Amino acid sequence: MQGSLVAGRYRLGDSIGSGGMGRVWRAHDEVLHRSVAIKELTAALYVSDSEQATLLARTRAEARAAARINHSAVVTVHDVLEHDGRPWIVMELVEGRSLADAVKDEERVDPREAARIGLWVLRALRAAHTAGVLHRDVKPGNVLLGRDGRVLLTDFGIAQIDGDTAITRTGEVVGSVDYLAPERVRGHDPGPASDLWALGATLYTAVEGTSPFRRTSPLTTMQAVVEEEAGEPRHAGPLAPVIGALLRKDPATRPDAARTEQMLAEAAEGRRPQAAQEYIPTRAVDAHVPLPYETRPEAAPRYPQGGATAVVPQPYGPAATPRRRVRGRVIALVVVVAAIVGGGTAVLLQQGEERGGGTTAGPSPTVTSEPAPTETGKSESPGSLPEGWVRRTDPWGFSVVLPGDDWERVVFDEETRQVDYTPDGGNHFLRIAADDSPDFDDPYAHLSDLDQQIGRRLVDYQQQGLERGVYRDRESARLEYSWTALAKDTEFPGPRRAVDQMYISRGGTEYALYMSGPAEDWATTGEQFETLLKGWREP
């Protein structure tokens, strides 16, 4: 085939790509003396004569529709012709590679670059939708990355033709099923929202290096598209909430193109898109470790006189922050009234029923005065603790040592097993979080991600240290940082410090031991934390 002259005009060069519907050739236009790309629709070889005529007619109609799209991010269609009894499409030649090749070569794409790519694909889709054209096969293989930095979308309405099951060979699936929107798998007519779903799946593949729904067969893949949620992206950074919004199962709940463009533009600048929050399903927050939060002071019930209120906050922070996957029933309603690292509170409502409140939440911890067992099974004598310190056995099974018996227990989030101990209503506090299904298998990677996320949110944030270590013969990591808490966010404004020690136990549970307090007496708080680490006992 190479060297052949198509339609007396286009001299075929080398093959530069192929797929289920056809093969793409580099060619030379001997009339205009320019290089072009020509797609040979090889699917026409496997249909009857009458079906070939239909295929040619549909191809011409689709090509005319694509030609109406006037946008620099759309590969230009020059001509549609018939040669050897089948359609050929003459297109603009883009020197570069596809997004699929980029992912294959580099494993994944940087989130900000992926957002930039997504912006141009979206602009192409907006132009197409305005012209009445649905792409119907947005995927990494149809996104071209030019050597000059351009991003172009190709194969409008050609790689997948709805309703023509006869144009495939036996056992071949038209299009890429792992990029089909759920409504398409269910047999519903596609719309602009279906193309946006495919864009979301494409961006997921770009940053994670793997398709979000691909399984072992087309049938199990389609089942996953309809029934399963995509795994939480671990490398998406500020792009994560945009991907989550685009992959909503119900097309009516996905953002439209204008809103998506706004969010992608923010992600491309490295900022977490604020508009993405409204597309995140309401649920109990399950962050592994404390995050910065923003609240409205007038709505914030503070620690009342004589005790603390149990809290479940909604984070004002990057949605990309790794969080525990929610299993089982999703809480129907979460009303957030306030939360701030360093002393805010919030209230959880579950189907109209308040959980928490009073001076403590949940069963009271046990104050241990008898010798307590150590990790090695030996007894811990009372004299081994500093003067005034006590050991508390928590209702959730672990035990801690605390600087005094005035430290009160506050359930921060029962769903995600986070509990606080505080002597002063939250100005100083210890938080313990346990996750038996962690999203990271490396504590250092987890804290590194957290450092990046909160560094963009906290005022005057300064990392004071991030390092690997060994704790209880397990790999661990420690993050220390400082920031300035604002009066509008907390009863305890001013410079603050925090330290977070994280490790994964032999049983696979990730534990985070976190302590926060004012910067002015951090020397004392830091020393207390070291004693707390020595006295920590797993369940």
N, C-alpha and C positions, 0 to 999 in steps of 0.2 A: 504493500500500500504506500509506503514511503516513496516519495518522488512522483506519485500520481498527480494528475491534473484534474481537479474537481471543477465541474461546470465550465471547463475551458478557461479558467481564470486563476484558481487557487492551487499553487503547488505545495503539496503536503511535505512537511519536514518530519521531525521526530515526534513521537507520541509523548505528551507531557502530562497525561492523566487519564484515568478511566474509572467507571463506576457501573452500577447495575443497568443504567439506561443508555450509556454510551461511552465513547472514547474521545478525548480532546487531542487535537494535533496542533503543532506549530505549523504555520503555513505562510506562504508569500503571495501577496496579491500582485499578480503580474500586470495588472492594468494600472493600479495606483502606486505600485512599487512601495508597498508597506508590509510590515509583518502583522499577521492577524492570528487569532485562535479559531479553530473550526471544530465544532462538536459534531461527531458522527453518531446519530441515534441508532445504535446497534440493536435496540429493542425491536425495531421494525423488521429485523430478520426473522423474528419468531412469531409473527402474526400473519393472518390470512391477507389476501389481496384487498378485500373490502375493508379490513381493519387498518391496512396500511394507508388507504385513502383517508380514513378518519383520523389516523395519527398525524398525517401530513397537514390536514386541515386544522387540527387542534394546535399543532406546533406553530403554524403560521399565525393563528389567532393569539397564542400566548406571546410569540415574538413581537407581534405588533403592540401588544399591551406593554411589554417590557420596553419597547422602543419609545413609548410615550413618556416614560419616566425620565425626567430631565434633572439628573442629580449626579454630582461628581463621584459619589460613592457607589454608583451603580455601573456595572460593566456594560458598556455600550454594545447593542446588537446591531451589526451592520446589514445583515442580510439573512434570509432563509431561502434555501433552495432545495431542489430535489435532484439526487444523483444516485444512480444504481437502484432506483425505486424506493428510496428512503430519504427522510429529511436530513438536512445538514444546516447547522446554524453557524454563521460567521460572526465572530465577536472581536471586541477589543482584546489585544494581547497584553496581559499584565506580567511584567518581569518581576518575579519574586517567588513566593511560596504561599501555600494556604495556611490558615490557622491550625488545621489538623497536623500539617507537617511541622509547624513550629512547636506544637505540644509534644509531638513524637520526638523531635530532636532535642528539646530542652526540658522535657518532663512537665513543666508548667510555665505559665506566663505571670509576670509580676502583676499584682492586682491593679495598680494604677494604669499600667499599659493595657491590661485587659479592659478596664473601664473606658480608656480612650478608643480602643477597637470597638467596644460595644456602642459608644456614641455614634461612630460613623455608620455602623450597621443599622442602628436605630434610625438615623437620619435617612438612610436609604429606604428603610421600611416605611417611614412616614411619607416620603415622596411617592412610594409605590401605592400605599393605601389611599392617598389623595387621588391618585390616578385610577383607583378602582382595581388595583392588582394586589392579590395575595401571593406571597412568595411560596409558602407551603412546604419549604424544605430548607429552612435556615439551620445550618449546622456548621461545625468548624471547617469541613471540606469545601464549603461554598463561600467562605470568607477569605478573600485574597489579601495578602500583605505585600504591597509593592516594595521594591528595593528603595524607592524614593520616599517611603514613609506613608504612602497612601493606603487606605483601607477600602476595599471594594466588595460589594455583594454580587454574586453571580447566580446563574441558573434560576431566573424568575419563572416559576410555573412550568418548567420544562422537565426537571428531574423527577417530579411527581405530578401525575395527572389523575385527579379524582375520578372515580367511577369506571376506569378502564382496567379492570383486573386482567383482561386478556392480553395486555401488552407485556406481561411478565412471563418468564419461563417457569416451569413447574418448580415449586419450592422457593421461588425468589420473592422477596418482599419489596414492594416499590417504596422507595424512600428509606429513611433511617428511623426505625420505630422508636428508638430511645430519645428522639427529639420531637416526636409527635405529642401534641397537647392531649390531655385526658379526654376532652370533648371529641377530639378526632378519633381516638381509639374507640370511643363509645358509638361512633358512627354519626355524630352530629356534624352539621355543616361548619366549616372553619370560618373564622373571622379574624380581624386584626389582632385580637387578643391571643389567638393561636400562634401567630408569628412571634408575639412577645414572649410566650411561654418558651418557644424554641430558642429565642435569644437568651433567655435565662439559663436554659440547659447548656447552651453553647458557652456562656460565660463561666458556668460551673466547671465545665470540662477544661476550659482554658486555665483556670487558677488551680484546679485540683489534679489535672492530668488524667482524669477518668470521667466517663459519662455518668451522670447521677443515677440513672435508672437501668443501665445495661446489665442484663443477667445472662444466663447460659443459653437462652433461645429467644427468638422473637416473641413467642407467646408469653414466656415468663417476664420478658422485658415490658411488654404491653400491660401485663398484670401489675407490675411494679409502678408503671406510670399512673395507672388509675387508682391503685390502692395504697401505695406506700409513699412516705415522705422521703425526700432526698436526704442523704446523710449530711450532717452539719459540716459546711466547708471549713477546713482548718487553715487554709492559706489565702483566704479571700480578703482579709483585712477590711477596709471600708466598703468593699464591694459586696460583702456577705448579705446585708439587709436588702440590697437591691435584687440579688439573686433570689432570696427568699420571697420577696414580693412578686416577682415574675413567675415563680413556680407555684403560685396558689392554684389549687385544683379547680376552683370555680372561676371561670373566665370573667364573671361580673365583678369579682373582688380584686382582680389584678389592676395595677396602675395603668393608666392610658399612656400613649406615646409621649405626650407633653410632660407628664409627671415623671415618667421614666427618664427622659432626657435630662431633666433637672437633677435627678438623683445620680445619674451616671456622671454628669459634669462635676458634681461635688466629689464623688468617689475618685474621679481622675485627678483631682487636686489633693487627694489624700485625706479628705474630710468625710466623716460619717454623715450620710444624708439624713437630715432630720425628718424629712417627709416619709421616710421608710418606716418609721415607728408605727404609723397608723395601719400598716399592712401586716404587722406582726400580731398573731392571734393572742388575745388576752389570756394570760395564764400565770400561774405562780412563778415568780422569778427564781432561778435556780443557779445563780452564779456560784462558782466554787469558793471564791474569796471575795472580800469586801471590795466594792467599787465606789467611785465617787457618784453622788447623786445630786440632782438639783430639784428644789422644791419651792413651793410658794409659801412664804412665811405665814400668811394669814390662814392657811389651811392646815398648818402643822401642829398637831397635838404633841406637846413635848413630854419628857419624862415627868409624870406628876409627882407631887410631894409624897414621899414615902415609898416610891416604887417605880417600876418601868413597865412599859407596854410592849407586848410582843409585836414584831414587825415583819412584814414581807414587802420590800420596796420594789418599785419599778425602776430599773436603772436608767439614769441619764448618762449613758456611756455607749461605747461602740457595741453594736449588736454582734459584731464578730468576736467579742470576748467569749472564749470557750465556756460552755455551760453544760450542765448535766442534761442528758436527754430525758424528756419527760415520758414516763411509762404509765400505762393505765389511763384512768379518767382524767381529763383535763379540767382543771378548776374553772367553773363557769364564769365567775366574776371576781376580778381583783380591783378594789378601789384603793388607789394610792393617794395618801394625803401628805406624806412627807418622808424623807429619809436622807441622811447625810452621814458619811463616815465621820465618826467623832461625836455622835450623840443625837441624831434625829430619830423619829419614830414614824411608823405607818400602821395602817390597819388593814387586815385581810378580811374580805367578806366572801364567803363561799355560799352561793345560792341564797343570799340574804341573811346569812348567819355569821356573826362575828366570831372569830377565833382568836384567843389570846386576851390580854387585858389583866387588870389587877396588878398586884405587886410582883408576881412571878407568873410564868407560863409553864404549864405542865407540872409533873410531880416534882417535889422539892428534892434537891440533891442531898446526899447523905454526908454529914460532917464526920470524918473518920478520926477518932481519937486513939484507937487501937493501932498497933503496928500494922502497916499496910504492905501487901505483897509487892515486891519489885518485879521488873520484867523477867528476871532470872528465876523467880519463884521464891526467893528468900524474903525474909521480913525486913521491913523498913522501920527502923526505930524512930520514935518521935524526935529524938535528939538529932537525927540526920537532917531535919529541916531547919531553916533559919528561925530564929525566935519570932513568934507571932504568926508563923505560917501554919496553914491547915491543909489537909488533903480532903478533897470533895470527890465522892463517887457519884457521877452523873447518872440520871435515870436512863440515859442511852448507853450505859455500860462502861464508858471510859472513866478514868479518874484523873484529876489534876490537883496540883498544889497551888494555893493562892496566898497572897501576902497577908490576908486577914479573914476573919469570919464575917466581915461586913460586905463581902463581894456577893452580889445578888445574881441569880441566874435569870437570863432573858432568852426566850426562844426567838431567834432571829428569823428562822424559816424552818418549820417542821418538815415540810415536803423534801427539802434538800439537806436536812440534818445539819443545820447551822445554829449554834447556840453561843450566846455571849455570857461573860461574867464581868460585872462592873461594880465598883464601890461608890460611884458618884453620879449615877444617872446617865453615864455614857461619855463623860469627859475622858476618863481612862477606861479602856475595856480590852478584854481578851476575847477573841472569837475563834471557835473551833468548827471546822467544816469537814465533813466526811463524804466521799463520793465513791461508791462501790463499782461505778462504771465510768471511769475517767475518760475524757476525750483526748488526753495527752498521755503518752507512755513515758514521758520524760519531764520531770518536775521543772528542770531548767527551761525547757521550751515553753512550758505553760507560763512560768513567771516572766519570761522574756516577752511573750505575747501580751501579758497583762501590763507590763511596763510600757510597752508601746501605746497601748490603748489609753491608759489613764494619764499618760504623759501629755496627751493632747487635751485633756479635760480639766485637770486640776490647776488652779491658779498657782503660779510660782513653783511648779513641780520641779523637783530636783531628785534624780536618782542618787542615792547615797551608797549604793552597792548592789551588785547582782553577781552571785557566784555559785558555783557548784560546791557540793560538800558531801559528807557522809553522816547520816544520822541513824542511830540504831542499826548499824551495819547495812543500811540501805542508801542508795543514791538519793541525794536531796538537793535542794536549792534554796537560797535565801535572797529575798529582795528587800531592800531598805530604801525609803524615800521620804521626802519632806514636801510640804505644800502649805498654802495659806487658806484656811477655812474662812468663808465669808459669813458675815452676820446674817445675811438673808437666808442662809442655809442651815444654820445651827445655833444653838444656845452657847456654843463654845468656839467663837471665832478666834482667828489668829493663827500664828505659825504652829504647825503640827508635824509629828513624825509618826512613822509606822514601820513595822517589820513583819515580814511574812516568811515563814519556814514551811516548806512543802516537801513531802516524800510519799512514796507508794509502798505500802506494807507488803509483807510476804503473801498475804491473802489477796492482794490486788486492789485494796482500798486506798484511795488517795486521801491523805490527811493534810489539811492546811491549818497551821497554828499562827494566828495573826494577832498583833497587839498594836494599839494606837494610843497616843496621848499628846499633850501639849509639848512643844519643843523645849519650853523653858525648864522642864524637869525630866527631859528624856534620859539623862544619865542614870537616874534612878529607875525609870521605867525599863530601860534597856537591860539593866542588871536584873530586874525582876523577870524579864523574859527569859534570860539564860537559866534562871532557877526553875521557871515554869517548864522549859524544855527538858531539864533533867528529871523533873517529877512527872512528866506526862506518861500515862499508861493506856495502851490500847484496850478496847473491850476484850 
